[in-house]
Amino acid sequence: MYRNKWMSVREDDIVFADGTTGMYGVVEKPDFALVIPHDEVGRFCLVEQYRYPVRRRAWEFPQGSWSGSSTGTPEELALTELREETGLRAATLRHLGRLNPEYGLCNHAFDAYLATGISGGSPSREVSEQDMVQQWFHEAEFVEMIRRGAIVDAPSVAAYLLFLMDRGDVNGPRR
């Protein structure tokens, strides 16, 4: 139905559970990686940029997909996005999980990583990221930013839950 270099949309003829037929529109996008840069004093590095579809600036963890003909592993993508968007390098990268952020309309997934052993450098941002800024936030500030709507990126919030689970702060329901 539609295609550009970032996404495509297709329409599938489907049969529902009761036998009736219908159509389902699916947005196809490449998978992406999201990185939680976490330093030795417990801060997170976030990036803020203008997101055209929602007409606002918001904070999020560094994230992105391969552009053009570039390819590689999800781990390589995570390290590339971290370096391009923030200039940071990570001594250690740990996979926290894989999620489908919009599985009711889009086929893509993302891998979330925790980056530690952080060292600095200069970002190498794409043209669309030239207005991006970055800043370190303590965890309490990060949580407050979610509460007040400064962080509205669902993958960033979901990745934070994976981080909490990895750290052992979320164990599920008590019995």
C-alpha positions in Angstrom: 0.0 0.0 0.0 2.8 2.4 0.9 6.6 2.3 1.3 9.4 4.7 2.1 13.0 4.1 3.4 11.8 3.8 7.0 8.6 1.8 6.8 5.9 0.2 4.7 2.3 -0.5 5.2 0.5 -3.6 3.9 -3.1 -4.8 4.0 -3.8 -8.4 4.6 -7.1 -10.2 4.0 -7.8 -12.2 7.1 -10.4 -14.6 8.5 -11.6 -14.0 12.1 -12.2 -16.7 14.7 -16.0 -16.7 13.8 -15.3 -17.2 10.1 -16.0 -13.7 9.0 -13.5 -12.1 6.7 -11.8 -8.7 7.1 -8.7 -6.7 6.4 -5.8 -5.9 8.7 -3.4 -3.1 8.1 0.2 -3.8 9.2 3.1 -1.3 9.5 6.4 -3.0 8.7 9.5 -1.4 10.3 12.9 -2.7 11.0 13.7 -3.9 14.5 15.7 -1.5 16.7 17.9 -1.5 19.7 17.5 0.6 22.9 20.4 1.2 25.3 20.3 2.2 28.9 23.6 3.9 29.7 24.1 3.6 33.5 27.1 5.0 35.2 28.9 4.0 38.4 26.9 6.6 40.5 23.6 5.2 39.4 22.6 7.8 36.7 21.1 7.2 33.3 22.1 9.1 30.2 19.0 10.2 28.2 18.6 12.0 24.9 16.0 14.6 24.1 14.8 15.4 20.6 11.8 16.6 18.7 9.5 13.8 17.6 7.5 15.0 14.6 4.5 12.6 14.8 3.6 13.8 18.3 4.8 17.4 17.7 6.9 17.7 20.8 10.3 17.2 22.4 10.7 14.4 24.9 13.4 12.5 26.7 14.2 8.8 25.9 17.0 6.3 26.1 19.3 6.2 23.0 17.7 3.9 20.4 17.5 3.3 16.7 17.6 0.9 13.8 20.1 0.3 11.0 20.0 2.9 8.3 20.6 2.4 4.6 22.4 -0.8 3.8 24.0 -1.1 7.2 23.5 -4.4 9.0 24.8 -6.2 12.0 23.8 -7.9 15.2 21.4 -6.3 17.8 24.4 -5.9 20.1 26.4 -4.0 17.4 23.3 -1.9 16.7 23.0 -1.0 20.4 26.7 0.0 20.6 26.4 2.0 17.4 23.3 3.9 18.5 25.0 4.7 21.9 28.1 6.0 20.2 26.2 8.0 17.4 23.6 9.6 19.7 25.7 10.3 22.8 29.4 9.7 21.9 29.5 7.3 24.8 31.3 3.9 24.8 30.4 0.9 27.0 32.8 -1.6 28.5 29.9 -4.0 29.2 26.6 -4.5 27.4 24.0 -6.8 28.8 20.8 -7.9 27.1 17.8 -7.2 29.2 15.1 -8.4 26.9 13.2 -8.2 23.6 9.8 -6.6 23.3 7.2 -5.8 20.7 6.2 -2.1 21.4 3.2 -1.9 19.0 2.3 -5.4 18.2 -1.3 -4.5 17.4 -0.3 -2.5 14.4 3.4 -2.9 13.7 5.6 -6.0 13.2 8.9 -4.6 14.7 10.6 -5.5 18.0 13.4 -4.0 20.0 16.2 -5.4 22.1 17.0 -3.5 25.3 20.5 -3.4 26.7 22.2 -2.2 29.8 25.5 -0.4 29.1 28.0 0.0 31.9 31.6 0.9 32.2 30.8 4.2 30.3 33.5 6.4 28.8 32.9 9.6 26.9 33.4 10.8 23.3 31.8 12.9 20.7 28.4 12.1 19.1 28.1 11.5 15.4 24.4 12.2 14.9 22.3 11.8 11.8 20.9 14.9 10.1 17.5 14.2 11.7 19.1 14.1 15.2 21.0 17.5 15.0 18.6 19.0 17.6 19.3 16.2 20.0 20.6 17.0 23.5 21.8 14.6 26.1 22.0 14.7 29.9 22.6 12.4 32.9 19.8 11.9 35.4 19.7 10.2 38.7 17.1 7.4 38.9 14.7 9.3 41.2 14.8 12.2 38.6 14.1 9.7 35.8 11.0 8.2 37.6 9.7 11.8 38.3 10.2 12.6 34.6 7.9 9.6 33.7 5.3 10.9 36.2 5.2 14.4 34.9 5.2 13.4 31.2 8.8 14.4 30.2 9.4 10.8 29.3 6.5 9.4 27.1 8.5 7.0 25.0 6.9 3.6 25.8 10.0 1.6 24.8 12.1 3.6 27.3 9.6 3.0 30.1 9.3 -0.7 29.3 13.1 -1.0 29.2 13.3 0.6 32.6 11.0 -2.2 33.9 13.4 -4.7 32.4 16.2 -2.9 34.1 14.4 -3.1 37.5 13.7 -6.8 36.9 17.3 -7.5 36.1 18.4 -5.6 39.2 15.9 -7.7 41.3 13.6 -4.8 42.3 10.6 -6.4 40.6 9.9 -10.0 41.5 6.3 -10.3 40.4 3.2 -10.9 42.5 3.5 -12.2 46.0 1.8 -15.4 46.8 
